[in-house]
Amino acid sequence: MTQIPPSPAVDWPRVARLLLTSRAIDTIEEQELTPQGKVTYQFSAKGHELAQILLGLSLTHPRDGATVYYRSRPFMLAAGLTPPETLAADMAKTGSPSEGRDVGVVFSMTSRGAVTVLPASGDVGAQYTPAAGWAQGIFYRARTLKDENWSGALATAIGGDGSTAANGFWAALNIVTTLHLPLLFFIEDNSYAISVPSLMQTPGMNIAANLSAYQGLHVLDGDGADPLEASQKIAAAVSYVRAGEGPCLLRLRVPRLMGHTFIDDQAYKPAAKRAEEMQRDPLPRLKQFLPDLDWEKLEEEVKAEVREAVTAASRNRDPEPESAPRHLFFEGQPQTQGGLAPEGFTPPRSTLHTPQPTGPRLNFLDAVRKTLDYELTRNPKMLVFGEDVGLKGGVHGATLDLQHKFGCERVFDTSLSEEGIMGSAVGMALTGLLPVPEIQFRKYADPATEQINDCGTLRWRTANKFAAPMVVRIPVGFGKKTGDPWHSVTGEAIYAHTLGWRIAFPSNAEDAVGLLRTALRSNDPTFFFEHRALLDTAPARRPYPGDEYALPFGVAATVQSGDSLTVVTWGEMVYRAQEAARAWPGRVEILDLRTISPWDREAVLASVKKTGKCLVVHEDTLTGGFAGEIIATIAAEAFQFLDAPMGRVAAPDCPVPYNAQLMGAVVPNVETIAGRMAGLLAF
Ligand SMILES: Cc1ncc(C[n+]2csc(CCOP(=O)(O)OP(=O)(O)O)c2C)c(N)n1
């Protein structure tokens, strides 16, 4: 057989060393650390190494971004993660990417002069849309902001064959092909997802073949364990995407030489398949490919290095137990990557906490639009997007004319995928932009749940190395005239239970301005709720409080004072509570929480200590509703001040119906609230 000369562009001795290093780490984990109980989750990359290393070594641009998955250790080593760091990660020690918080192979890494590895997720398929967002961030920064540092950068998303069946894969595929973004889908097809053959993931078992006719996608397919073929295909894919030609999908066939994890005995794999996989092992093939290398010497060196790395990692401290809850939110020390803070952006001073009302009263909707407009003018890194948000100005009208004023790069429509909207928002935030996505209605955030959850824990999972601050605007609640199960959900309790998110739920135009401005200048992900029944109705109208007016989160408003009963509420229910309380002038104190996370415990406790009675009113359903949290807090901290059992008025555990009379029976109304007030006042 004629020996084909190795490609000069590849540093093959380095590839060989990295492959041996990855393999030696897997072996030592399999043979010693896992049986000894020092590593509890062992994911072997044996068989996948060569392709990943070749990719890792080609992502040399300082603004390249990659999303990876649990089998990506060889890539990580090629990208610069050290053996002691990865071993510390697997042993749940400090000195690792997550400081012992996350499973060791759920990687992240800020740039070490080359690629940034975005915080990975344990959710298969969740890696794709953040990578699409990073690709979009590259374009925005390079082309619109004219930041040369970003030109020529690319994004890559690495996944297995199973992951191509997940929603995120298809959401990202649509985004990058419609927008022509620089994303490389790097699919390592080992023909299994745990035990399920790829027959179940895509018809005919070849995602590359099936996508060959996909418009706007360059597709390559090859053997990821063959040194020459893999290196050529990877070089072709990387240069295609880097040149700005558009997205590319590269599928590489690789053998999975071990079980899915250490405990997987692969009983489901026929013996012939296992033998065939062993034949495809990239290590002997690389040895054959590089006959002049002193493999024996190299293996000895690498083994000794890995042994030393184990010793070094074992010496690392365990994380302090008290540190566990830290870094869920920004604590004053900026993250290294993501959001505006790391690049030294200081938001305009918003010390004005007292409104300076000027002009006529504005609708809630106009207040939101005016605030977005002003902040877009002040902050070139802010982007507003969502379904129908561009030309139409949003189905509710909150972004009307903003595209016209700020251009299609800053205010734009997206494909109809909430997972796509949220996931790409995460990726854009990680490039240092401020995404402000709109979700059309609260119920339609359902498909984005995985990205929402992962965004909320991102800072925590990386021990403050990364964060993805953004403001997600969501119209919530019943409409002015009608309701129904799809457009009338408020669902704040679920988000209050979603870690790492702040929640604003303003009841009027002035608060909307103040809270939105604070959110747009903050360093944490925030939900901003816009109640549909208040968008253009009289009660919520207020004069514009000023361009610098910002309202801190966690400060309730005392809507009216009273001495006999505290009513805690928010959103549209504020007005129903006020109307209900008219029968008892001076007796009912109404607190509008304004923000649910954080909520103003001090104000609520102080009021209840004064009145001795409490009623919580919300539109969200009763069981597990946020009233439960408030009441539990009062019971624990002000029990001795109570003169009556605490009460809750909420929607029964039932969706909002379409028929107006049925809806009236579900959404708390003035009569019901007044009845509960009467009962408590008389107690
Ligand atoms: C959303 C989600 N569903 C299920 C799982 C459990 N799970 C973990 S790995 C895996 C198989 C993934 O296979 P593939 O993408 O082909 O990668 P491979 O492990 O073969 O490298 C499954 C089902 C998960 N982590 N996330």
The ligand as an SDF file (V2000), in Angstrom:
LIG
                    3D

 26 27  0  0  0  0  0  0  0  0999 V2000
  -33.0460   15.6660   26.6500 C   0  0  0  0  0  0  0  0  0  0  0  0
  -32.3500   14.4200   27.0970 C   0  0  0  0  0  0  0  0  0  0  0  0
  -32.9850   13.2250   26.9440 N   0  0  0  0  0  0  0  0  0  0  0  0
  -32.3640   12.0900   27.3640 C   0  0  0  0  0  0  0  0  0  0  0  0
  -31.1280   12.1260   27.9400 C   0  0  0  0  0  0  0  0  0  0  0  0
  -30.4530   10.8370   28.4160 C   0  0  0  0  0  0  0  0  0  0  0  0
  -29.3440   10.5010   27.5060 N   0  0  0  0  0  0  0  0  0  0  0  0
  -28.1000   10.8600   27.8060 C   0  0  0  0  0  0  0  0  0  0  0  0
  -27.0480   10.4890   26.6100 S   0  0  0  0  0  0  0  0  0  0  0  0
  -28.2380    9.8430   25.6330 C   0  0  0  0  0  0  0  0  0  0  0  0
  -27.8720    9.2990   24.2700 C   0  0  0  0  0  0  0  0  0  0  0  0
  -27.3300   10.3210   23.3300 C   0  0  0  0  0  0  0  0  0  0  0  0
  -26.7670    9.7180   22.2040 O   0  0  0  0  0  0  0  0  0  0  0  0
  -25.9390   10.4620   21.0870 P   0  0  0  0  0  0  0  0  0  0  0  0
  -26.4510   11.8460   20.9200 O   0  0  0  0  0  0  0  0  0  0  0  0
  -25.9280    9.6110   19.8860 O   0  0  0  0  0  0  0  0  0  0  0  0
  -24.4700   10.5830   21.6880 O   0  0  0  0  0  0  0  0  0  0  0  0
  -23.4620    9.4120   22.1210 P   0  0  0  0  0  0  0  0  0  0  0  0
  -23.7100    9.1570   23.5900 O   0  0  0  0  0  0  0  0  0  0  0  0
  -23.7620    8.2230   21.2900 O   0  0  0  0  0  0  0  0  0  0  0  0
  -22.1060    9.9280   21.9150 O   0  0  0  0  0  0  0  0  0  0  0  0
  -29.4660    9.8940   26.2850 C   0  0  0  0  0  0  0  0  0  0  0  0
  -30.7230    9.3600   25.7350 C   0  0  0  0  0  0  0  0  0  0  0  0
  -30.5380   13.4000   28.0960 C   0  0  0  0  0  0  0  0  0  0  0  0
  -29.3470   13.5420   28.6810 N   0  0  0  0  0  0  0  0  0  0  0  0
  -31.1630   14.5110   27.6520 N   0  0  0  0  0  0  0  0  0  0  0  0
  1  2  1  0
  2  3  1  0
  2 26  2  0
  3  4  2  0
  4  5  1  0
  5  6  1  0
  5 24  2  0
  6  7  1  0
  7  8  2  0
  7 22  1  0
  8  9  1  0
  9 10  1  0
 10 11  1  0
 10 22  2  0
 11 12  1  0
 12 13  1  0
 13 14  1  0
 14 15  2  0
 14 16  1  0
 14 17  1  0
 17 18  1  0
 18 19  2  0
 18 20  1  0
 18 21  1  0
 22 23  1  0
 24 25  1  0
 24 26  1  0
M  CHG  1   7   1
M  END
$$$$
